[in-house]
Amino acid sequence: MSMSENVRLAAGDVELTITPANGCRLGSLRVAGAELLRQGERYGCFPMVPWCGRTDRGAFLNGATRHRLPLNAPPHAIHGTGRDTAWRTARADATEAVFTYDLADPWPYTGRVTQTVELTDSSLTLRLGVETYDDSFPAQAGWHPWFNRTVDGSEVALDFAPAWQEERGDDHLPTGRRVEPRPGPWDDCFGMPDGVSATLTWPGVLELEVASRSPWVVVYDEQEAAVCVEPQSGPPNGLNTHPRLVTPIDPLEVATTWTWRRL
């Protein structure tokens, strides 16, 4: 299988397409013929790695060393480098696949990222691992799914119960204050200390739960076409505010499972 070849998994009436050459994103998830993900090369569901959301002015510290990242969402750097990278298909069969890429410029450290995808007729499990080849470094990992707001003519309802909302400043970064969850629309980070659990329901069509042991989720629903529920290992700007070091003996590992039932 070539690096550029799409990978297709299937279980029962569920079909999943992964595009390794386009940031190893999920390009399509169809359940009983209904497409759940917004279509287009920028959409689907992409891994956010080695950081999630916005990094303040593209700068972060590792100890006393200051690094700068390209400002791909001025004035910030957003969503990592993985979505702009061609990944290698390490293994694929009918219902499971594994993909990797090596960290490289503009990320200042060497290492490997692995994404594992497992499909059943009622669930999808995604796993990301970040390991270092040399020096320790702070990192984050998570996913940015673009769920279609409307599926088979039914508009989605989102239900989740966060413990707090990260107050968002005018620069779209968390201020460091935790506030009571506010009504949407959102482009906001929420804390769920017992793990992420959010349910999207398309009445009469499908109910889908996004779950993760990670305590952070970003919800973005300011676009008419889609709703994004993004489990991630830390909040936006977390390279600076909540650094999680990847070391030679302690890789970063994060997972999410989507479980659905037909209505």
CORURJO-V806548 format. One record per helix or strand of 2 or more residues. SS is the DSSP state (helix for helix, strand for strand). FROM is the first residue (numbers start at 0). TO is the last residue. If there is no record, write none. Layout:
ss = {SS:SS}
from = {FROM:FROM}
to = {TO:TO}
This chain:
ss = {strand:strand:helix:strand:strand:strand:strand:helix:strand:strand:strand:helix:strand:strand:strand:strand:strand:strand:strand:strand:strand:strand:strand:strand:strand:strand:strand:strand:helix:strand:strand}
from = {6:13:19:24:33:44:53:55:58:64:75:81:87:95:110:122:136:139:146:149:153:163:173:186:195:205:215:225:237:244:251}
to = {10:18:21:30:34:49:54:57:61:67:77:83:91:101:118:131:137:144:147:150:159:167:178:190:201:211:219:231:240:246:261}
